């Protein structure tokens, strides 16, 4: 039970982090923020892509998200 709650909490934290990155990118581009459900779906997709990249590169998810945020800030 505790393990499931912890994993659920960690997953929610990852989604919130991805949503923050997406919101920042959207604002930087001067676009209107999409509805919360669309933002949530985009965050889940971003996390899936980040996990796949992390798996291929042998890195962890947070390293990939930090790299992506840095890349977006330079563009």
N, C-alpha and C positions, 0 to 999 in steps of 0.2 A: 504494500500500500504506500509506504513512504517513498519507495523507489519510483513508483508511478507518479506520485505528486511532484517529486523533484524533477523528473523528466518532463512532465507537463509544464512546470514552471520555467525550466530552462528553454524549452521549445518556444514558449510564449515570449521569453526574453529575446531569443534570436529573431523572432518575427517582428517584435517591436524595434529592434535594432535595424533590421532590413527596411522597415517602414520609414524609420527616421532618415536613412540614407536616401531612399526614394523621394521622400518629401523635400529633402535638401536639394536633390538634383532637379526636381520639378520646379521648385522656387527659383533656382539658379537660372533655369531656362526661361523663366517668366511665364510659365504655363499655369493654368488653373488646376488646383488639386482635384483629383478624381474622387468619386464617392469612396467611403471607407471600405466597402466590400471589394471594389476594384483594387484599391491600394493593398489590401490584405492578400488578394490573389496574386498580385504582382510580387509581393514580398515573399510569398511561399515559392513562387517560381524562381526568384532570385536566390533564395536559400538552396533550392534544389540544384541550380546551376553552380553555385558556390561549393556545395558539397562534392559535386562531380569533379570540379576543378581541383579541389583540395585532395580528393582521392587520387587523381592522376599525378599531382605534383608532390604528394606526400606531405602536405601542409595541413594545418587545422583550419576550420571554418572562419574563425575570427581573423586569422592572418589574411585570408582571401578577401574578406569584407573590408579590412583596413586598406589593403592594396587597391581595391576597387574604388573606395572613397577617395584615396589619394589621386588615382587616375582621373576620376571625375572632376576633382577640384582643379586639376591642371588643364582640363579641356574647356 
